[in-house]
């Protein structure tokens, strides 16, 4: 009995720090040529991803990132056809139920 209680306590402690798969989607303007994402914890990158959306496709990029529970800053750089990047910072809280969406439309590529 004591072993079962001990296992339950250890299991619940591990569940709070065990990495989880988090599904993230980025809505982009059609002219986006590249998307770079760094997930920062206390200013340090703990995961990164780079995407090159296919021309003519729906400008939504989805991926799964494995992170421990906690709060992260998503540092997102979006590149337009001219090669210039626009950086954004968003907050991602793990665990997140379902899909986390970041809407970067109409703010990703500055107008001239």
N, C-alpha and C positions, 0 to 999 in steps of 0.2 A: 504494500500500500504506500509506504513512504517513497519507494522508488517511483511509483506512478505520479505522485505529487511532485517529486523532484523533477521528473521528466517534463511534466506540464509547466512548471515554473521556468525551466531552462528553455523549453520550446517557445513559450510566450515571450521570453526575453530575446531570443534569436529572431523571432518574427518581427520584432520592432526594428532590427538592424539589417535583416536579410535583404539583399538587392531585389528589386522588382522590375518587371518589364512595364514600361510606360509608353503608351502609343501617343505620338505627337503629330499634328498636321499643321502645315503652314500654307495659308492662302496667299497667293502672290499675284502681282500684275503680270499680264501676258508677255511683257518685254523682258522679264527676268531671265538671265542666262546662267546664273550660278547662285547657290545658296550655301553659306558656311555657317555652322552652328557649333558653339562651344557651350557646354554645360559647366558652370563654375560653382564650386562650393568653397566659401571663404576666399574667393578671389583666385582659386586654382582650378584649372580645367581638369575635370574628372572624366569627361567623355566629349567626343567631337564627331561631327559628320559633315560631309560635303556632298552636294547634289548639283547636277546639271540638268535642269528640266528640259525635256524634249520639246523642240519648237512645234507649235500647233496643238500641243496637248493642253488639257485643262490645267491651269496653273495652281494645282494643289499638290504639295509634296507631303507624303506620310512616311513615318518610320517608327521603329521601336527602339528605345534606349533603355539599358539596364542601369538603374540607380538605386542607391540605398535610400530609405526614408529620410526626408528632410526637405529643406528649401534650397532651391538652386536658382542662379541667374542664368538665363539663356541669352548668351551674347550671339546675336544673329547679324550676319553681314550679307546683304543682298546686292548682287551685281547686275547692272543693266547692260544694254547692248554697247554702250560706250566704254565699258570696262570699269567704270567708277563704282565703288561700293558705298552703300549706305548702311550704317550700323544701328541696330536696335537692341534694347535690353528688355527682356520680359522675365517674369517670375514663374517658376515651375515648382509646384509643391508635390512631393511624392510621399505617400501613395496618392495617386490620382485615379479616380474611378472613371472608367471609360476613356474616351478620346479627349486629349487636351488640344485645343485649337488656338493658333496664333494668327490673327488676321493682319497681314502686312500689305494689303491692297491699298492703293491710292497714297501710300506713304513710302513706298519702296524706291521709286525712281522720281527724283525731283524734276519738275518741269523747268524748261529753259526760259 
